Every structure is written in structure tokens, then in C-alpha cells.
């Protein structure tokens, strides 16, 4: 808890994780402080539409980054943009996330897009571990088996994974959000 409090104090400021994710039903294990940070590019004289979008994006990103930083030791500097021309949202390994449609300005979407910036569906490591539609890395595979039983596997396709890829809003819960972060971190250890 001391590490989390110190990290929160150091990281406090606009566009940096300031809010903890909603409380999970079971206590979570605290991991070493991570270094995922983000900033939101804003218009100098925003319209009401932009201000509303900025508020929704800020809440979503703060919750998602706090969850990643609480449960992983992953690092990334992310630049976020509001782009009404984007039908949903997208994330790129270059560290950019664009949000378009308001219904995608959620913690679930932010978690999912952060995974893309880390390499899910966007890195050469992803390509080398996703043959025949199944993740081949030992650590993430062992983790999903721990969560869902010995027959469980991480399916892949179209730059996404499931379960716990948070590909749709109805997949989100605090447990699924936590497991998503843990699986992405295991994928990175596998060579993502």
C-alpha cells in the first residue's frame, strides 16, 4: 500500500492515473509500481462536445491505467486523442489511443486499447505466439488455466484474444478487468 500511495503522489497531475478502479469483490494482490502514464491532447478552445468527450475519456483512462499500475509492472507512455471520425476506439503500438464514439469511452475499452499499445495484436511477438488461433506462450496459457481450468486456452484472432480480452462491453467486470491485466502482463513475459 505504501508503494501505491507513493506512486499516486508522484504521478498526480492532469492526464495521469489519479483514481483507483472500482473495488473488486475480492482483495487484489499489489504488484511493484508500474510506469504506465498517459496524456490527453486537448483543443486549446474546446467545444462543449470536446469537453464532454474529454471528461469521459479522462475517467476511463484514469481507471484503466490505475488498474494496470496496481496489477502489473508494465511500462508505457500513452498519448490519447478524441477523434469523432473513429467509429469505436483504437490503440497502436506507437503509444497512441483514439476514442471516437461516446459508448466506447469506458474503462473496458481503455483497458483493451492499452493492451494494443503494449503489443496485443500489434507486435511481432504477438504474431510469433498466435499460430492456429491459440496463444502459445507458457505463462499466459498457465494463467488462463489457473483462472478457468485445465482445458482452458487463450484463443486469438484479428489482433484480439479471449477470454479476458475485453473485446465487448458485456465482458467487463472487476474480475475480468483484473484478469485481463494479469494475462497481458503474462503475454509480455512470454515475449509479446
N, C-alpha and C positions, 0 to 999 in steps of 0.2 A: 504494500500500500504506500510506503514511503516513496518508492520509485515512481509510482503512478502520480503521486502528489507533486513530486519534484518535476516530473516530465510535464504535467499540466501547467505548472508555474512557469517553466521555461518556454513552453510552446504557446502560452496565452497570447492572443492577438488576432486581428481580423484574418479570417480565412484559414485558421489553424484549429485543429480539433479542440473544442472547448467544452463540449458536453459529452457526458458518458452515455453509452447506449442504454435503452430501457433495461431495467433489471430483469435478469433471466430467472427462471423458476428454480434453478439450482446454482450454487456458488460456482464461479469460474476461477480457474487457475490463472494467476497472474504470471505473465511471461516477462522477460527482460524488456526494458523500454525499447520501443521501435522508433524509427525515424521517418514515418510517412507524414509528409506535410502537404499542404495544398494552398493554392491561392485562386481567387475568382477574379477574372478580368471583368471590369465593370466599365460601362459607359460613363464619361465624365458628367453628363447631364441626363441621367436615366429617365425613361418614360415610366408611367405607372406600371405598364406591362413588365418592363425590365425589373423594376423594384420588387414586384410580386415574385417574379421568377428568381431573383437573387435571394430573397428570403427563403423560398422553398429549397433551392439548391444548397444554401448555407446550412440549413437544418439537416438535410440528407447527408451532406458530406461530413459535417461535424460528427454525426452519429456513426457513420461508416468508418471514418478514419479513427475515431476513438476505439471502435471495436477491433479494427486491425492492430492498432497500437497496444491494446490491452492483451491481445491473444497471440501476437506473433512478434518476431524480431525483424520483420521485413522493412526495407527502406525504399522510399521513392519520393521524389518531389513532383507534384502533380499540378498542372495548370488547368483550370476549369473555365469553360465558356458557356454562356447562354446563346444558343443559335436556334431561333424559331424554325429554321429550314430543316432541322434534323427531326425526322418523324418520331423517333424514340429518344435514344441516347447512344453514345458510342465512346469507346476508350481505345487508346492507341499505345503501343509500347514506348512511344516517344514521350509519354507522360502527360498526354492531353486527354481530357474528357469533355465532350459536348453534350449538353442537355437541351432538348427541344420541347417536346410535348410535356405539359404540366403533369399528366398522370404518371410520368416516369421520374419525376423529381422526388424520389423516395430513398430511404436508406437501402432498401433491397437493390434498387438499380445502382446506387452509388457503390455498394459492395461489389456487385457484378462487374461494373466498369473499372473499378480499381484493379480487379483481377486481370482484366485485359491489359492494363498499363504495366502490370508485373510480368506478363508473358502468356497468360492463358489465351490460346488461340492466335497469338501474335508473335511468338518467338520461334527460333529454330529448335529450341529444346522441346517446345510443345510438339512440333512436327515429328521429332525423333522418338516421342513417347506415346503417340496416339495411333499406331498402326492397327488396322482392323477394328477401329471403333472402340477400343478399350485402352485406358491409361496403363502403361506398362511399368511405371516406376514403383519400386518396392514400398517406399514409405507411405505414399498416399494410398496405395492399394491396401496396405495393412491397416491404415487408419479407417478407411471405409468399412472394412471387415469388422473392426472393433466396434464401430457405430451400429452396423446393420446385420452382422452375422457372417459366418464363414463363406457363404455363397455370394456375398455382395461384391460388386465391381464398380469401377468408375467408367461409365460409358462416355464416349467423346464423339463429336461430330459438328461440323460447321463452326469450329472455333469455340465450342462450348463443352461443358461436362455436366453430368448428372449422375447420381443425386447430388444435392447441395451446391449446384452451380448457380442457383437463384436466377434461373432464366425467365421465370414468370412471377408476378406479384403473389399469386396464391401459394407459392413455395416458401414464402418467408415466415419465419417465427424466430424468436430469440435463439432457440436451439439450432435451427437451420443456419442462422447467421453466424453463430459461433463455429459450427462445424464447417461452414464454407471457408472461413478464415483459416482454420486449422488445416483443411485439405489444401488450400492454396499454398500455405507455408510448407506443407509436406511435399507438394509438387516442386517447389523451389529447391528443397533439399534433394529431390530426385533428379534435378538437373534442368528444370523448366527454364 
